[in-house]
Structure formats: structure tokens, C-alpha cells
Amino acid sequence: MKCPKCGKQKDRVVDSRPLRDGAVIRRRRKCLKCGARFTTYEEIEQLALRVQKRDGSFEIFDRQKILLGVEKACEKRPVSLQAIENLVDRVVADLVRRHGQEIPSSEIGEKIVEGLRMLDEVAYVRFASVYRKFRDASDFVHAVKKLNRSAPNSETLPLL
């Protein structure tokens, strides 16, 4: 690795830690020339994934787009960034296993909805309302009722 301070390529790894359930390795490095410390991240290079849109067209897969959508749904909720990252990693890995390099957009949305349902109920309803294009309050009521039916203790969630 090239040192960001002096530009030399002589360094040593001081510390390595796995992140995102082992999908990424964070390495702390020390330049042997100037002594500067810096961090690098190592992850498996994914093959070029494509998303098949509802109209049949394709676009390049963008993990960041999914991450931003989930973060928005979890805004002001007690959900850590690590939990969000793990959810997105699990969803992407599952979709690649099941579909290879061409992933239907509908599958991405459904997997995120399922994951959010287990992670945070409010985030689930927020994401579902956008993804499933809720038209009015009755769509929200239906989503909450569905949550109540699937909850282990249906007394815990109030109905609207």
C-alpha cells in the first residue's frame, strides 16, 4: 500500500479486524519510511451484478442505493449502522446465491422488507410504505395488522 503521507510503498500491518460478519477486513498499517499510520479495507471483489427492473431493462447493481433506503427507513430508530450493514450484506449474499449475476428488483425489495420486519417494525412499515406504494391510511393499517398477526405476542403491538 502507498502511504498517504509520504507516498512510499513500504509499510507493515499493525492490526487486522474482520467487519460486517467477515465480509470486510480492516487493516491498520504503519509506514516504515515516515511512521504514519493509516487504515485500509479489504473485501472480496464482486462480479458485476445487474438488476432487472420491472420494465425488463437492466441497470448496474448499487449496494449503496439499498443501504441508503434501509438507513432512511431506520432513521431515528434504535437500529445500529452495523445491524443495517449486516442486513444488506445478508440480503445481497442470498440474492446472489439464488439468482447469480442478474437479480430481479422485486426480489431485492421483498428481501429487504422481510429483513426489516425482523429488525424493527417501524422501519419495516416505513420501507414497505414506499416500496409497496401505499396509497392511503388503510394500507398502513393493513401492514400493522399483518405485523400483529405474525408477532409472537399479538398484544404487544397496538392496532391503529
Beta strands, then each sheet from edge to edge (+ up, - down):
strand 1: 11-19
strand 2: 24-31
strand 3: 37-43
strand 4: 50-52
strand 5: 58-60
strand 6: 102-104
sheet 1: 1+ 2- 3+
sheet 2: 5+ 4- 6-
end
